[in-house]
Amino acid sequence: MSKRLSLIFLLAILIYGTLQASPYHCSRMKGTRAKANKTTIANLAEDNYDVKYLKFDLQMSDTSVYVSGNVTTKAVVTSPTMPAYVFELDTTLVIDSALVNGLVLPVASISGGFVRSITLPIALTAGMQFTARVYYHGMPPGGGGGFFNGITHAVSAGGTHMVYTVSDPYVAKNWWPCKQSIQDKIDSVDMYVTVPANVVDGSNGLLVGVDMTTVPGYWQYHWHTAYPIDYYLISVSIARYAEYRSYMHFTASTDSMLIQNFFLDTGTFNPAYKANFDSIGQFVNYLSSLYGRYPFWHEKYGVCYTNLPGGMEHQTMTTIGVPETYIIAHELAHQWFGDNVTYQDWHDVWLSEGFATFTESLFFEHFWSAAAAKTHRAQLLSTVIGDPCGRVMVTDTTTSDSLFDQRRVYNKAQGVVRMLQYLAPNDSVFFSVLKTYQQNYALGHATTTNLKAIAEAAYGVPLDTFFNQWVYGRGYPIYTMSWNQSGSTVYVKLVQTRSCPSYTNHFSTPLELQLHSATADTFIKVYNSLDTQIYIFNWVPAMTNIYLNPNVWTVLRLIGPVLHDTHLGIGYVPKQELKVYPNPTDNWWEVQNTREGEAIFLSDVNGKVVWSGLTAKGNTTVPGGKLPSGSYFLQFSGNEKEEPIRLQRW
């Protein structure tokens, strides 16, 4: 799903000038959110079984959220014993009858009413299969909601009625009897929906057929998906749609895939809207080149257009109400991140929303321009720095507000993905990580730890610091910057503080610098590992300015003016002029000929900093008495391009 603030949408209109009129392009709009009532399943007894198959047989219409029919669940017992079949269905929906393995059994309500329980005549044991069928009817809650309500009835500006479902995160129970466990993907689903004649239903998977004759005045749609699917990704969208289908072809392959879109208001539907959706095949092919082939290509991809103030990435059939192409790309990206590989639990929802938002920038750069992508990233960063203690990892999974926080789970998370890209040896290695992630956890679940392990293997370095700072930690670094040039030597000084100092001591992170002159520019990647750090470069053109983070690679804030400090670098002492005594030592080293106030640090043979400090004028003492015997390396901030001074401790 995508989610944006209205201010950002306005800025996008002013900057790009080609976005279509829409009050929001957010999948979850503030002011319409409902409190979630659980962090995973509502009752532990729901984990006594593993759902294998669902069959929906529903009667619905485009003019009301009223639903009636039955849902069949086939499952396997996973606990040593299962004395009852427990599921969820909102109390506004009436259960007419229920059968387990063909026996009609009474249904009780527990845990606040919406948790339903069927006591079994004989407890089932591990490995046993069972079939449960629940017949029900009623008017679900929140019928005019959009997000976080389960099911919505709305009327378009052109007068077209529509009914559509959005079950994310915990409201599938508002329209069907379900087990709301994100960890239990359903192996396959048959969706039968009977609607008034000439009304269309769009759903997951392939359209098997439409029965227009069995019940006079009604059509029954039958959809089937054979790919594992999470409960919150099952959907129906019902309206007097016109179907537009085409086939896209994957590059360097004879394989093709169905693109199946359903649009409403066909007489007045903005042609530009349709043109945007007609580009979906190109988007699928492009993202397949980055993340691996579209995971559900044996079935389809498409959209059902509604008045939803954003989009919801229902597997193979997105429900969407925003025609902007980058939002279409966002929802499509979820087919990889969120649908194919689903987060193991809701704490890791950034693995879905962060990567989908990151994809927006890739889309802009590929289909629009590098400038458009940069502007987009800058807009997202401007919202992130307004949240000084924001954290990507969700700690409170009980509400939609915390689960889908715009600045953290979407905007900051996409910044984390982009920083992971910048940290990579090159882009090919980074995208190989994403492809491996998709392959290793296809049609299943993954965690932040899983992604980290794949990246570490590909990058060849530990990434504990990166993930601890940017996923589990809070805030971001704040910098002041100054520079000077003496002949062809450029000095750059960065001083780091933190937006949330009570949680973070220091951010160690790669940064991009842009040296600017009247005749040339150069971009330099540096690593900031100290609060005060001086970098030295050889650059002949006469500098006029310097820019930090010009291409928005890093989540940071630059405060104050960038100063041209004509004293910076004056008196700099090259390594060959420094003298260290005694070396080896059993207590301390004295570094002679140092200038005052430079950052200095001592590392062991593994690169771990064991001591750091500031130099004194003339001589500086480096303590070593408490260090184990062995070799150490002394480095001055700003001298990173020079070999460190090797020290020995007896």
Phi, psi and omega per residue, in radians:
M1 nan 2.658 3.062
S2 -1.961 2.648 -3.113
K3 -2.591 2.201 -3.133
R4 -2.408 2.631 3.020
L5 -1.388 2.631 -3.080
S6 -1.093 -0.523 3.122
L7 -1.117 -0.734 3.123
I8 -1.132 -0.651 3.111
F9 -1.096 -0.722 3.117
L10 -1.109 -0.742 3.107
L11 -1.075 -0.678 3.136
A12 -1.092 -0.684 3.112
I13 -1.091 -0.771 -3.092
L14 -1.175 -0.644 -3.050
I15 -1.412 -0.814 -3.026
Y16 -1.569 -0.544 3.015
G17 1.258 0.000 -3.094
T18 -2.152 0.076 3.141
L19 -1.292 2.548 -3.105
Q20 -1.421 2.773 -3.088
A21 -1.161 2.203 3.081
S22 -2.900 2.334 -3.048
P23 -1.178 -0.497 3.114
Y24 -2.523 2.637 2.852
H25 -2.182 1.159 -3.140
C26 -2.286 2.447 -3.134
S27 -1.416 -0.372 3.105
R28 -2.305 1.890 -2.967
M29 -1.671 2.314 3.108
K30 -1.062 2.534 3.122
G31 1.678 -0.170 -3.142
T32 -2.165 0.339 -3.044
R33 -1.590 2.509 3.071
A34 -1.920 2.633 3.104
K35 -1.256 2.295 3.017
A36 -1.374 2.686 -3.019
N37 -1.991 0.154 3.120
K38 -2.816 2.848 -3.130
T39 -1.671 -0.399 3.092
T40 -2.598 -2.140 3.041
I41 -1.198 2.705 -3.113
A42 -1.400 -0.408 -3.094
N43 -2.523 2.334 -3.069
L44 -1.028 -0.434 -3.132
A45 -1.139 -0.337 3.094
E46 -1.163 -0.385 3.118
D47 -1.473 0.152 3.091
N48 -1.391 -0.097 -3.116
Y49 -2.528 2.758 3.138
D50 -2.020 2.057 -3.105
V51 -1.279 2.257 -3.137
K52 -1.873 -0.574 -2.996
Y53 -2.686 2.515 3.037
L54 -2.246 2.455 2.975
K55 -2.221 2.050 3.056
F56 -1.667 2.373 3.016
D57 -2.373 1.559 -2.947
L58 -2.048 2.612 2.985
Q59 -1.975 2.104 -3.076
M60 -2.476 3.017 3.074
S61 -2.489 3.041 3.128
D62 -1.584 -0.020 -3.036
T63 -1.948 -0.047 -3.093
S64 -2.743 2.638 3.076
V65 -1.451 -0.006 3.117
Y66 -0.979 2.335 -3.112
V67 -2.356 2.492 3.032
S68 -2.542 2.747 3.137
G69 2.464 -2.603 -3.120
N70 -2.612 2.710 3.072
V71 -2.240 2.231 3.115
T72 -1.784 2.285 3.110
T73 -2.056 2.166 2.998
K74 -1.890 2.260 -3.018
A75 -2.558 2.958 3.101
V76 -2.147 2.346 3.137
V77 -1.226 2.305 -3.119
T78 -1.966 -0.206 3.133
S79 -1.690 2.830 3.113
P80 -0.973 -0.630 3.113
T81 -2.581 2.494 3.120
M82 -2.262 1.712 -3.094
P83 -1.386 -0.284 -3.090
A84 -2.565 2.616 3.014
Y85 -1.663 2.038 -3.063
V86 -2.008 2.321 3.138
F87 -2.589 -3.112 -3.086
E88 -2.149 2.392 3.038
L89 -2.767 2.264 -3.063
D90 -1.019 2.600 -3.076
T91 -1.197 -0.292 3.093
T92 -1.296 -0.226 3.138
L93 -1.755 2.284 -3.052
V94 -1.625 2.250 3.058
I95 -1.538 2.097 3.141
D96 -1.413 -0.737 3.093
S97 -2.906 2.864 3.129
A98 -2.562 2.476 3.135
L99 -2.226 2.436 2.984
V100 -2.174 2.097 -3.065
N101 0.909 0.690 3.059
G102 1.505 -0.150 3.141
L103 -1.644 2.262 3.050
V104 -1.316 2.159 -3.058
L105 -2.307 2.605 3.132
P106 -1.244 2.673 -3.126
V107 -2.033 2.261 3.081
A108 -1.929 2.728 3.086
S109 -1.885 2.349 3.132
I110 -2.379 3.034 3.023
S111 0.855 0.943 3.079
G112 1.556 0.039 2.998
G113 1.832 -0.759 -3.048
F114 -1.379 -0.271 3.004
V115 -1.461 2.123 -3.088
R116 -1.913 2.559 -3.086
S117 -2.363 2.335 3.062
I118 -2.053 1.910 3.097
T119 -1.256 2.280 -3.072
L120 -1.568 2.538 3.127
P121 -1.031 -0.687 3.080
I122 -2.325 2.254 -3.125
A123 -1.057 2.417 3.074
L124 -1.515 2.698 -3.120
T125 -2.066 2.942 -3.035
A126 -0.949 2.338 3.108
G127 1.607 -0.229 -3.137
M128 -1.333 2.473 3.058
Q129 -1.652 2.595 3.067
F130 -2.562 2.789 3.105
T131 -2.190 2.214 3.098
A132 -2.094 2.373 3.102
R133 -2.258 2.229 -3.113
V134 -2.062 2.126 3.044
Y135 -1.686 2.323 -3.060
Y136 -2.698 2.943 3.067
H137 -2.782 2.876 3.039
G138 2.558 -3.131 3.140
M139 -1.844 1.796 -3.074
P140 -1.088 2.798 3.122
P141 -1.319 2.810 2.997
G142 1.125 0.639 -3.029
G143 -1.158 -0.212 3.140
G144 -1.941 0.379 -2.881
G145 -1.553 -0.861 -3.002
G146 1.703 -1.639 3.100
F147 -1.634 2.609 2.993
F148 1.101 0.468 3.121
N149 -2.212 -0.268 3.109
G150 1.675 -0.970 -3.076
I151 -2.555 2.492 -3.031
T152 -2.361 2.430 2.911
H153 -1.964 2.351 3.138
A154 -2.583 2.900 3.100
V155 -2.225 2.242 -3.103
S156 -1.279 2.948 3.103
A157 -1.048 -0.473 3.125
G158 -1.534 0.048 3.082
G159 1.614 0.161 -3.139
T160 -1.489 2.190 3.059
H161 -1.358 2.604 3.104
M162 -2.628 2.602 3.012
V163 -2.308 2.266 -3.132
Y164 -2.546 2.761 -3.103
T165 -1.975 2.529 2.967
V166 -2.465 1.874 -3.003
S167 -1.629 -0.158 -3.082
D168 -1.235 2.344 -0.092
P169 -1.638 -0.571 -2.994
Y170 -2.263 0.537 -3.026
V171 -2.129 0.375 2.955
A172 -1.050 -0.585 3.138
K173 -1.070 -0.268 3.140
N174 -1.318 -0.204 3.139
W175 -2.433 -0.180 3.041
W176 -2.658 2.641 3.137
P177 -1.259 2.075 -2.885
C178 -2.515 2.952 2.894
K179 -1.947 1.992 -3.061
Q180 -1.663 1.196 3.072
S181 -2.029 2.058 -3.122
I182 -1.172 -0.339 -3.101
Q183 -1.497 -0.112 -3.077
D184 -1.967 1.548 3.081
K185 -1.318 2.463 3.120
I186 -1.499 2.291 -3.034
D187 -1.162 -0.686 3.138
S188 -2.742 2.753 -3.080
V189 -2.463 2.372 2.901
D190 -1.928 2.199 -3.136
M191 -2.012 1.921 3.023
Y192 -1.858 2.105 3.132
V193 -2.258 2.118 3.096
T194 -1.725 2.191 -3.073
V195 -2.323 2.865 3.069
P196 -1.012 2.603 3.137
A197 -0.929 2.468 3.139
N198 1.326 0.028 3.003
V199 -1.691 2.510 -3.023
V200 -1.989 2.514 3.012
D201 -2.043 2.291 3.020
G202 -1.947 2.388 -3.093
S203 -2.667 -2.984 -3.046
N204 -1.302 2.603 3.004
G205 1.426 -2.635 -3.094
L206 -1.717 2.500 3.039
L207 -1.364 1.911 -3.113
V208 -1.304 -0.697 3.141
G209 3.103 2.940 3.081
V210 -2.226 2.054 3.121
D211 -1.587 1.904 -3.091
M212 -1.814 0.087 -2.974
T213 -2.137 -0.490 -3.003
T214 -1.072 -0.813 3.137
V215 -1.991 1.931 -3.116
P216 -0.978 2.322 3.114
G217 1.478 0.033 -3.118
Y218 -2.379 2.597 3.053
W219 -2.046 2.432 3.081
Q220 -1.972 2.099 3.101
Y221 -1.638 2.411 3.097
H222 -2.172 1.986 3.074
W223 -1.950 2.562 3.113
H224 -2.424 2.320 2.988
T225 -2.144 2.337 3.128
A226 -1.819 0.076 3.084
Y227 -1.628 2.463 3.039
P228 -0.966 2.463 -3.039
I229 -2.514 2.453 3.074
D230 -1.401 2.673 -3.050
Y231 -0.975 -0.660 -3.023
Y232 -1.380 -0.101 -3.139
L233 -1.722 -0.031 3.080
I234 -1.407 2.363 -3.038
S235 -2.663 2.816 2.892
V236 -2.358 2.558 3.020
S237 -2.347 2.147 -2.969
I238 -2.184 2.163 3.111
A239 -2.935 3.051 3.041
R240 -1.464 1.289 -3.060
Y241 -1.427 2.712 2.841
A242 -1.864 2.327 -3.110
E243 -1.605 2.351 3.034
Y244 -2.165 2.030 -3.132
R245 -2.158 2.591 3.088
S246 -2.671 3.131 3.106
Y247 -2.240 2.365 3.053
M248 -1.831 2.754 -3.112
H249 -2.150 2.331 3.118
F250 -1.347 2.449 3.135
T251 -1.024 2.411 3.099
A252 1.039 0.598 3.133
S253 -2.644 2.667 3.035
T254 -1.570 -0.035 -3.129
D255 -1.265 2.529 3.064
S256 -2.299 2.915 -3.121
M257 -2.493 2.553 3.123
L258 -1.292 2.280 2.921
I259 -1.897 2.052 -3.008
Q260 -2.216 1.867 -3.107
N261 -1.970 2.558 3.094
F262 -2.163 2.106 -3.110
F263 -2.050 2.639 3.097
L264 -1.956 3.064 -3.135
D265 0.903 0.830 -2.985
T266 -1.076 -0.430 3.137
G267 -1.293 -0.491 -3.064
T268 -2.138 0.043 -3.089
F269 -1.015 2.205 -3.065
N270 -0.972 2.100 -3.118
P271 -0.982 -0.557 3.127
A272 -1.149 -0.606 3.099
Y273 -1.069 -0.871 -3.124
K274 -1.068 -0.687 3.135
A275 -1.054 -0.690 3.112
N276 -1.096 -0.789 -3.140
F277 -1.223 -0.472 3.093
D278 -1.171 -0.200 3.131
S279 -1.529 -0.018 -3.036
I280 -0.984 -0.692 -3.141
G281 -1.000 -0.704 3.096
Q282 -1.123 -0.695 -3.127
F283 -1.138 -0.748 3.134
V284 -1.042 -0.780 -3.112
N285 -1.134 -0.720 -3.129
Y286 -1.159 -0.849 -3.127
L287 -1.163 -0.511 3.063
S288 -1.109 -0.570 3.119
S289 -1.233 -0.410 -3.113
L290 -1.622 -0.753 -2.966
Y291 -1.917 -0.056 -2.987
G292 1.760 2.762 -3.034
R293 -0.935 2.484 3.083
Y294 -0.785 2.135 -2.905
P295 -1.191 -0.350 -3.073
F296 -1.987 0.605 -2.949
W297 -1.207 -0.335 3.086
H298 -1.251 -0.235 3.105
E299 -1.882 -1.432 -3.120
K300 -3.086 3.093 2.758
Y301 -2.454 2.548 3.102
G302 -2.961 -3.123 3.116
V303 -2.312 2.608 2.913
C304 -1.957 2.097 -3.075
Y305 -1.473 2.260 3.135
T306 -2.381 -2.920 3.050
N307 -1.701 0.268 3.132
L308 -0.979 2.268 -3.115
P309 -1.349 1.008 -3.116
G310 2.641 -2.415 -3.134
G311 -2.645 2.628 3.083
M312 -2.263 2.195 -2.929
E313 -1.396 0.871 3.103
H314 -0.939 2.359 -2.968
Q315 -1.021 2.130 -3.118
T316 1.222 -0.150 -3.106
M317 -2.624 1.549 -3.117
T318 -1.216 2.412 2.960
T319 -1.646 2.179 -2.976
I320 -2.525 2.581 3.094
G321 -2.281 0.142 -3.104
V322 -2.142 2.153 -3.026
P323 -1.564 -0.006 -3.104
E324 -1.103 2.416 -3.016
T325 -1.137 -0.615 -3.105
Y326 -1.280 -0.435 3.023
I327 -1.287 -0.669 3.040
I328 -1.018 -0.755 3.122
A329 -1.133 -0.674 3.105
H330 -1.011 -0.883 -3.103
E331 -1.158 -0.650 3.094
L332 -1.100 -0.698 -3.140
A333 -1.042 -0.520 3.117
H334 -1.115 -0.383 3.114
Q335 -1.077 -0.486 3.002
W336 -1.533 -0.951 -3.022
F337 -1.768 1.678 -3.112
G338 2.248 -0.771 -3.105
D339 -1.692 -1.028 3.082
N340 -1.136 -1.004 3.032
V341 -1.875 1.900 -3.124
T342 -1.702 2.515 3.080
Y343 -1.064 2.548 -3.077
Q344 -1.142 -0.667 3.011
D345 -2.589 3.038 -2.964
W346 -1.190 -0.318 3.101
H347 -1.052 -0.521 -3.067
D348 -1.696 0.435 -3.084
V349 -1.067 -0.324 3.088
W350 -1.056 -0.460 3.110
L351 -1.143 -0.273 3.055
S352 -1.754 -1.045 -3.039
E353 -1.235 -0.609 3.134
G354 -1.141 -0.759 -3.129
F355 -1.262 -0.598 3.096
A356 -1.177 -0.676 3.108
T357 -1.236 -0.656 3.040
F358 -1.025 -0.657 -3.132
T359 -1.100 -0.508 3.103
E360 -0.984 -0.764 -3.129
S361 -1.156 -0.713 3.079
L362 -1.056 -0.710 3.117
F363 -1.072 -0.851 -3.134
F364 -1.013 -0.792 -3.067
E365 -1.161 -0.666 -3.074
H366 -1.356 -0.742 -3.008
F367 -1.762 -0.351 3.134
W368 -1.942 -1.533 -3.139
S369 -2.903 2.842 3.073
A370 -1.096 -0.618 3.133
A371 -1.133 -0.716 3.120
A372 -1.115 -0.721 3.126
A373 -1.121 -0.736 -3.140
K374 -1.122 -0.745 3.110
T375 -1.074 -0.728 3.133
H376 -1.071 -0.809 3.132
R377 -1.113 -0.668 3.131
A378 -1.125 -0.658 3.080
Q379 -1.087 -0.778 3.140
L380 -1.118 -0.746 3.135
L381 -1.067 -0.653 -3.128
S382 -1.069 -0.512 3.089
T383 -1.398 -0.607 -3.098
V384 -1.125 -0.758 -3.071
I385 -1.253 -0.169 3.025
G386 -1.391 -0.024 -3.132
D387 -2.147 1.457 -2.926
P388 -1.118 -0.420 -3.123
C389 -2.062 0.470 -3.118
G390 -1.170 2.520 3.125
R391 -2.253 2.410 -3.113
V392 -1.256 -0.786 3.127
M393 -1.170 2.240 -3.115
V394 -1.429 2.221 3.108
T395 -1.754 -0.495 3.111
D396 -1.917 1.816 -3.100
T397 -1.722 0.257 -3.042
T398 -1.547 -0.252 -3.107
T399 -2.270 2.645 3.080
S400 -1.170 -0.490 3.103
D401 -1.030 -0.802 -3.110
S402 -1.378 -0.615 -3.136
L403 -1.126 -0.652 -3.013
F404 -2.133 0.792 3.092
D405 -1.156 2.108 -3.038
Q406 -0.990 -0.863 -3.019
R407 -1.255 -0.540 -3.033
R408 -1.651 -1.028 -2.979
V409 -1.317 -0.440 3.127
Y410 -1.779 -1.153 -2.931
N411 -1.285 -0.855 3.109
K412 -1.185 -0.663 -3.132
A413 -1.079 -0.695 3.091
Q414 -1.147 -0.563 3.059
G415 -1.130 -0.636 3.094
V416 -1.129 -0.739 3.107
V417 -1.077 -0.751 -3.123
R418 -1.150 -0.656 3.084
M419 -1.156 -0.632 3.065
L420 -1.094 -0.626 3.053
Q421 -1.146 -0.750 -3.107
Y422 -1.181 -0.509 -3.133
L423 -1.319 -0.333 -3.084
A424 -1.180 2.678 3.055
P425 -0.999 -0.617 3.047
N426 -2.883 3.002 -3.065
D427 -1.143 -0.589 -3.126
S428 -1.112 -0.640 3.091
V429 -1.177 -0.756 3.134
F430 -1.033 -0.860 -3.101
F431 -1.257 -0.407 3.014
S432 -1.171 -0.582 3.056
V433 -1.070 -0.793 -3.106
L434 -1.167 -0.679 3.105
K435 -1.160 -0.720 3.108
T436 -1.116 -0.722 3.086
Y437 -1.007 -0.781 3.116
Q438 -1.145 -0.724 -3.119
Q439 -1.202 -0.793 -3.048
N440 -1.176 -0.562 -3.037
Y441 -2.083 0.419 -3.112
A442 -0.982 2.334 3.079
L443 1.089 0.334 -3.130
G444 -2.344 -2.521 -3.045
H445 -2.257 2.681 3.110
A446 -2.559 2.852 3.138
T447 -2.128 2.984 3.032
T448 -1.004 -0.683 3.131
T449 -1.070 -0.678 3.109
N450 -1.103 -0.800 3.116
L451 -1.077 -0.759 -3.136
K452 -1.036 -0.763 -3.113
A453 -1.106 -0.709 3.122
I454 -1.149 -0.751 3.139
A455 -1.131 -0.725 3.134
E456 -1.088 -0.722 3.137
A457 -1.112 -0.676 -3.119
A458 -1.352 -0.677 -3.094
Y459 -1.385 -0.457 -3.129
G460 1.381 0.296 3.132
V461 -2.450 2.679 3.042
P462 -1.165 2.536 -3.140
L463 -2.122 0.419 3.140
D464 -1.040 -0.805 -3.116
T465 -1.046 -0.786 -3.115
F466 -1.041 -0.898 -3.066
F467 -1.245 -0.626 3.099
N468 -1.114 -0.687 3.134
Q469 -1.250 -0.851 -2.851
W470 -1.730 -0.427 3.123
V471 -1.779 -0.862 -3.083
Y472 -1.582 -0.397 -3.101
G473 -1.524 -3.099 -3.089
R474 -2.119 2.714 2.962
G475 1.348 -2.792 -3.056
Y476 -2.813 2.846 3.124
P477 -1.377 2.583 3.055
I478 -2.064 2.338 -3.049
Y479 -2.157 2.574 2.754
T480 -1.994 2.635 -3.025
M481 -2.447 2.464 3.031
S482 -2.453 2.832 -3.086
W483 -2.643 2.848 3.038
N484 -2.738 2.732 3.085
Q485 -2.319 2.269 3.091
S486 -2.191 1.815 -3.017
G487 1.149 -2.130 3.112
S488 -1.759 0.179 3.128
T489 -1.753 2.201 3.137
V490 -1.922 2.308 3.079
Y491 -1.978 2.315 3.093
V492 -2.253 2.245 -3.135
K493 -2.019 2.209 3.064
L494 -2.040 2.334 3.046
V495 -2.077 2.119 -3.076
Q496 -1.831 2.332 2.870
T497 -2.173 -3.110 -3.063
R498 -2.173 2.595 3.119
S499 -1.294 -0.438 -3.115
C500 -2.318 1.228 -2.945
P501 -1.100 -0.407 -3.118
S502 -1.258 -0.280 -3.116
Y503 -1.901 -0.418 -3.001
T504 -2.294 2.242 3.116
N505 -1.474 -0.659 -3.113
H506 -2.892 2.517 2.987
F507 -1.775 2.135 3.002
S508 -1.761 2.039 -2.953
T509 -2.733 2.596 3.007
P510 -1.273 2.566 -3.134
L511 -2.352 2.688 3.061
E512 -1.920 2.289 3.053
L513 -1.994 2.486 3.052
Q514 -2.072 1.948 3.051
L515 -1.505 2.285 -3.025
H516 -2.152 2.388 3.003
S517 -2.381 3.080 3.141
A518 -1.202 -0.343 -3.045
T519 -2.013 -0.273 -3.049
A520 -2.776 2.813 3.002
D521 -2.324 2.593 3.009
T522 -2.415 2.546 -3.131
F523 -1.943 2.275 -3.051
I524 -2.215 2.336 3.077
K525 -1.717 2.126 3.125
V526 -2.144 2.901 3.096
Y527 -2.057 2.136 -3.135
N528 -1.664 1.979 -3.093
S529 -2.130 -0.047 -3.108
L530 -2.302 2.739 3.113
D531 -1.119 -0.705 3.045
T532 -2.088 2.105 -3.036
Q533 -2.459 2.340 3.128
I534 -1.999 2.265 3.135
Y535 -1.955 2.539 -3.110
I536 -2.227 2.241 -3.118
F537 -2.269 2.710 3.005
N538 -1.781 1.999 -3.106
W539 -2.579 2.116 -2.989
V540 -1.345 -0.744 -3.072
P541 -1.000 2.573 -3.133
A542 -1.264 1.978 -3.079
M543 -1.208 2.521 3.005
T544 -2.079 -0.349 -3.133
N545 -2.927 2.984 3.072
I546 -2.485 2.555 -3.123
Y547 -2.200 2.428 3.080
L548 -1.780 2.305 3.065
N549 1.038 0.805 -3.017
P550 -1.135 -0.507 -3.131
N551 -1.841 0.289 3.030
V552 0.954 0.964 3.068
W553 -1.468 -0.460 -2.969
T554 -2.192 2.527 3.014
V555 -1.390 1.931 -3.120
L556 -2.809 2.999 3.050
R557 -2.323 2.305 3.059
L558 -1.801 2.177 -3.119
I559 -2.014 2.678 3.115
G560 1.235 2.950 3.103
P561 -1.273 2.630 3.009
V562 -1.355 2.107 -2.996
L563 -1.678 2.402 2.942
H564 -1.597 1.698 -3.054
D565 -1.664 1.801 -3.060
T566 -1.219 -0.183 3.098
H567 -1.607 -0.228 -3.087
L568 -1.159 2.207 3.113
G569 1.585 -0.277 3.125
I570 -1.238 2.216 -3.098
G571 1.563 0.076 3.101
Y572 -1.000 2.299 -3.088
V573 -1.799 2.028 3.083
P574 -1.079 2.772 -3.095
K575 -0.999 -0.676 -3.057
Q576 -1.163 -0.298 3.128
E577 -1.599 -0.130 3.110
L578 -1.487 2.459 3.112
K579 -2.171 2.430 -3.121
V580 -2.124 2.282 -3.118
Y581 -2.557 2.456 -0.253
P582 -1.411 2.738 3.123
N583 -2.654 1.804 0.245
P584 -1.332 2.928 3.135
T585 -2.490 2.868 3.003
D586 -2.072 0.144 -3.076
N587 -2.473 -1.050 -3.081
W588 -2.702 2.808 3.038
W589 -2.026 2.532 3.028
E590 -1.968 2.135 3.128
V591 -1.723 2.104 -3.062
Q592 -1.745 2.672 3.095
N593 1.286 0.561 3.127
T594 -1.562 2.641 2.992
R595 -1.670 2.704 -3.008
E596 -1.260 2.409 2.918
G597 1.530 0.173 3.096
E598 -1.554 2.479 3.098
A599 -1.260 2.386 -3.113
I600 -2.391 2.482 -3.141
F601 -2.551 2.639 -3.086
L602 -2.028 2.248 -3.108
S603 -2.106 2.660 3.040
D604 -1.515 -3.041 -3.044
V605 -1.210 -0.280 3.101
N606 -1.599 0.032 3.136
G607 1.534 0.028 3.132
K608 -1.355 2.247 3.116
V609 -1.289 2.077 -3.108
V610 -1.789 -0.235 3.081
W611 -2.837 2.543 3.034
S612 -2.564 2.754 3.127
G613 -3.018 -2.908 3.112
L614 -2.035 2.499 -3.118
T615 -1.290 2.643 3.018
A616 -1.709 2.900 3.111
K617 -1.329 2.111 3.116
G618 1.713 -1.375 -3.099
N619 -2.218 2.497 -3.139
T620 -2.256 2.304 3.138
T621 -1.655 2.274 3.091
V622 -1.949 1.992 -3.091
P623 -1.250 2.475 3.114
G624 -2.482 0.050 -3.041
G625 -1.099 -0.540 -3.084
K626 -1.670 0.042 -3.110
L627 -1.510 2.578 3.045
P628 -1.143 2.777 3.085
S629 -1.115 2.548 3.116
G630 2.539 -2.965 -3.111
S631 -1.655 2.541 3.097
Y632 -2.402 2.845 -3.072
F633 -2.270 2.241 -3.102
L634 -1.789 2.246 -3.088
Q635 -2.319 2.480 3.065
F636 -1.817 2.401 3.064
S637 -1.071 2.248 -3.082
G638 1.756 -0.298 3.120
N639 -1.821 0.394 -3.016
E640 -1.051 -0.438 -3.126
K641 -1.390 -0.206 3.110
E642 -1.643 2.682 3.080
E643 -1.131 2.423 3.103
P644 -1.197 2.824 3.096
I645 -1.469 2.179 -3.121
R646 -1.455 2.217 3.109
L647 -2.051 2.666 -3.120
Q648 -2.195 2.307 3.056
R649 -1.913 2.163 -3.135
W650 -1.095 nan nan
